[in-house]
Amino acid sequence: MGRVGTQGTRGGHLFLGVLKLRDKFSDRASAAFGLGPGEQRALQAAAARGDGNESPSRSPRMSPASRENNGRTRQKRAMGRKVDPLVKRLLDMKREVQQHLKTNNLSDALRILSDMMTFVGQTPLTNSTSAYNNNKTRTSAPQIPKGSNQRIHMDSSLVVDETIRLVTNRAFASPFGGPQAVERVHIGVQAIQMQLACRGALSKPYNTVPRWTLLRALMALTALRSNDVRHMERHFPNFNPSIQAFRILQRLITGGGVRESLQPGFTRLPLDERDFSMVLNSFVNDGKMDMAHKVVALQERTEHAPPLSPVAYSILIKGYGRSHDIENVKMILSQADSNGVIADTIMLNSVIDAYVNCDCVDEATRIFNSVRYSQTKDLAATGSSKEATSSQPSAQLNRRTYNIILKGLAKVGDLTQALKLSNEMRRAGLWDDITTNTLVNAAVIASEFNIASKILRNCTSMGNYRRGKEHPNIEAYTELLDGYGKAGMTDKAMGVLKLMQERGVEPNAITFTCAIGALARDKRISQAKKMFEYMEKTGVRATAVTYNTFIAGLVADPPTEDDKGGISDNGEALYAQYNKFVSEALILTRKMIANRVMPNAITISVLVDAMGRCNPPRMAEAQLLVKDLDKKEILPLTNERVATSLIKICGRCGDIQGASESFQMIQNPDVIALNAFLDACCRVGNLKLAFVTFKQYAAKGTHRSTKLGNRQIEPDVITYSVLLSALLSLNTNTAAKRARVLYRDMKRQGISADIGLVDV
């Protein structure tokens, strides 16, 4: 269908039909008719006033000759009439936005949209040029224009609203994986914020955001992956998808700035439980359990909101299970019980999984067995059991329940019980690929590599899986390969790769990483490099974990102090060889940056620590490396892990000033950083500075004021071991007396002595 004209009966009827469907199908109408409702309405208003210029258009269902004659007639009629300059300017800007959206250039589309907002806010139609200034801050309430100005104001507001919808529709469209999705959703949120901030400059109802747009934003924000958000944190430091989702949820509840349907008789529907659950799950995935409870409280306080169901409790239990907080897991279970919530199968699985994650495998097994016993009794028609906790009538064991228990048994290394349970699953027809992967993991943890190989030989999935997807048993093969590698059986680890090739199991990035790590630890550097090259040739991109594993394998097993002191016969040769490995690691780090895989705190801390173990220590080179990364904004000097490594290397070189500077860079040092600095002080014989620092940060009853409030570092056995060893090395009565006082203080705090400490 061509563009809808404003002259003639047919064109007029079509245009009225578009207006009736504008609120519900505005985007579909825009795509179908070429012009959006705002553009059509602007042309209609111009035609009615007689002062507009109508663009030529085609009448639908015409012969070529009739269409040509009709077009000429319309062109003649359009002469002498002009569209309002404000609306025309906005329509041109809207077309620019559409062109940018065609090339997925949302950044420039947002920039033009911002110009449109500023342009509308500064128009004299609102009688207040400060309604929306260049800083996008509303300074005064504009007056509503009257007469023809009011019509122009309405038309311009509609064009702006349609442009915002074009941007948000593209921004909140799936997929939501990858850093690009984070940038896209961030632009969509900015577009919504622009419209809400410009409410005074737009006419009603276009100064509000449609409910369905906010719901799409809610879905997009909660679908973003945490790793992608962290990857883009440097570009969008103030963008927190979970917080933004929570604010949108609050707005949907209050209705402030929310546009409902304009259809007569429309009744706003209450929020669905899924809307609350999406935001709740987003906070749980981020580990922000305090905000998760705020979502629950919001759902409980909201009128007409659905009551808390097993879904909400399952999400909370999952969150506390991941954080290994068994006390809060029990608290949530108690609240669910007091509120009369009957656990379903999903909640049952969440409870068992939480207990497994909290290392309470015995309790998880007890709940599992009680439900299994209840099911057995039900099947025997002898009545249902009413056990405590999760043994409820509606909760039934399924394949996932069995796999969770299997994971728990693998975690504690109970291969015997895991094999028994897997046989039960096989008889019940519950065995799947996850069962295979979990059982292989159990065998590898128990160092039963032959059993793991047998399981893979008998249970590898041979079915066709979708192209582009990983083999369902890739995790099991990777687990076996890594087990062989960590056990020092490098040849057998490489044999797993050949076995995978024979069985059609393509290795992924984790598989290659484990293989490279095994070769690097075995100092087969040339083979590790070839494996790295083969990985890239197969199209598998190396990640930061791959590089870190390679670097860690290169610098593992440094020479000992005996080699340094000349006690060992080949100590000098060992240090020379180790220096070469560290140099190889530095070359690999530079290659990592060149390939745009940014090193993280683990990469640099491992590398700096290795440079400190060289003979002589390569301290100046390490400091230069860290400063260069900070200058390039790859990794800041204030990073706790990197600064701690610098403290250690300065301590080995006797540079107490450098160690002190690195320690002061850490905003909130932990006990590891404190111990490193105390060790550096003791190495240079500056016990006074060591005890002053200990008293300031870790002594009982003292608190250090920080931006996060008063905070005290809890000392551990290493803290006391460093100080006690330094005191006893003085070999004086005064030092021995002070050591006894310090030791008694350690015992009062409930810290047990390790092998290096004995009762004085």
C-alpha positions, 0 to 999 in steps of 0.5 A: 500500500502506498502513502495515504493521501488527504484528498479524495474519499478513499484516502480520507477513509484510510486515514481515519482507519489509521487514526483509530488504530493508532494507539494499539498498532502505531508501529505496525501502521508506521511500517505499513503506510510508510509514514507514521501517524504523526506524519499523516496527522501533520499533513491532514492538519495542514490540508484542513488549514489550507496552509500546508504542502501535501506530498504526492502519493499514490492511490491504492489499487490503481492502474499505472495510467490512472496512478500517473494522472492522479499523481499529477493532479495531486501535485498541482493541488499541493502547489502553494501550500506548505507544512508547518516548518516545526513539524517538517523539521521534526519529520526530517529528523525522524527520517534521519533516525530511521536511516540510522536504525536501518544500519543499527546505529542506535547511538546516532539515532539517540543523538538526533532524538536528543536534538528533537527533544531540545528543538521541541522544548525551545519552540515558542509554542510552549510559551516557555523556552526553558521547559527543556533546555540543552542540559535536559532539565525542566526549569518551569512549567510551560503553558498549554498553547491554544488554537492552531498552535495547539494543533501544531504542538500536538502534531510535533509531540506525536512525531517525537513520540513515534521516533522514541518508539522506533528507538525503544522498539529496536533497543529492547528487541532480542537477543540480549546476549553480548556487550552490544545488547548492553549498549542497545538496552542502555540507549533504550533506557536513555530514550525513555528517560528523555521522554519523561524528563521532557514531559512539560514540552510535549502535549498529552498523552505523548508526554508519557511512556506507553505501558507496553514499552515499559514492560518491554524495557523490564524484560530486556533489562532483566534478560541481560547477562551479568558478565556482559554488563560487567564487561561494559561497566567501564563504558557505562559506569552508572548503568545498573540494569537491575536498579533500572528494572526496579525503578520501572517496576515502581513506575508501573505500580504507581502509574506515574508517567505511564500511558495506558491505552486510549481505547474507550472502556479500557481497564488497566490490568494489574501487574503479573507475577512474572513482572515481579519475578523478573526483577527479583531474579535479576537482583538474585543473579547479581547477588544483591539480596537486600534489593531482592527483599525490597522487591518482595516487600513491594509485591506484598504492599502493592494492591491487587498484586499477586500474593507471594507464591513458591516462585518468589521463595524459590528465587530467594532460596536460590540466591542464598544458596549461591552465597552459601548462606545456610542460615538465611535459607532456613529463614526463608523456608520458615517464612514460607511455612508460616505463610502457608506456602506449599512447596512445589517441585521447583521450590523443592529443587531450589531447597535441595540445591541450596543445601548442596551449595552450602555444603550440607549434602547430608541435609539435602539427602535427607530431604530427598529421601523423605520426599522419595519415601512419601512418593513411594507411599502414595504410589502404594496407595497408603496415604501421603506423608506430611513430613516437615520442611519440603516434604509437601504433597505437591512436591514431586521428584523429577530428573533435575532433583536426582541430578542435584543430589548426584551433584552433591554426592560428586562434590563430597567425593562419594562415588559409591552412592553416586553410582547407586543413584545413577543406576536407580535413575537408569531403571526409572528412565531418568538418565540424561546427558547431565547425569553423564556429565555429573557422574564423570565429575564424581569419578574425576574428583575421586581420581577414578579416571578409569571409571570416568572413561568407562562412563563416557564410552558407554553413555556418550550421546550419539544423537544429532544435536543442533548445528552451532551448538556444543555436544551435550557431553563436552563438559564431561570430556573436558572434566576428564581431560582437566583431571588427567592434566592436574594429576600430571598425566599429560599424555592421557590428557592429550589422549582425551582430545583424540578420543573426542575427535573419534567420537565427534565431540568438538572441543570448546574454549574451556577444553582447549584451555585445560589442554593448554594449561596441562601442557604449560604446567608440564613445561611443554611450551612448544606443544602448548603454543601449537595447541594455542595456534590450533585453537585459533585455526578451528575458530575458537577464540581464546578468552582471558581465562585461556591466557591466564591458564597459559601464563599460570602454567608457565610461571608455576613451580618457581625455584625455592629459597634453597636454590637461591642460597646455593644449597641446590647444585643446579640452583643458578640454572633453575633460576635462569630457566625460570626467568625465560618462562617469565619472559615468555609469559610477558610476551604472551601478555602483550599478545593478549592485549594485541588481540584485544583480550584485556588482562584482568587482575588475575593475569597481572597479579600472577605475572607480578608475583612471578617476576618477584620470584626471579633472581634477582627480582624484576621489581622495576619491570613489574612496576613499569608494567602495572603503571603502563596498564593503568595509563592505558586504562586497562587495569587501575593501580588501585586494584586490590589484587594487583597492589597486593602483588606489588607489596610482595615484590617490594618486600622481597626487594627490601623496598619498604617505601614502594610497599607502603605506597602500594598499600596506601593505594588500596581503598579497603585492604583485606587481610591478604593485603595486610599480611603482605604489608606486615611481611614486607615490614618484617623483612626489612626489620621495621617492626615498629611500622608493622605493629603500628599498621596492625594496631590501626587496621586489625587490633581488637577494639579499633576501627578505621574510618572509610567511605564505607563506614567503620571497618576493621580487618579480622586478622588470621593465623598468618597475621600473627605468624608473621609478627610472632616470627619477626619478634622471636627472630630478635632473640631478646627477652623483651621480644619474647615477652611481647611475643607471649602477649601477642600469642595469648591475644591470638588465642583469645580471639579463637584463632588456632595455632598452625604447625609453625606455632607452638605454645610458649 
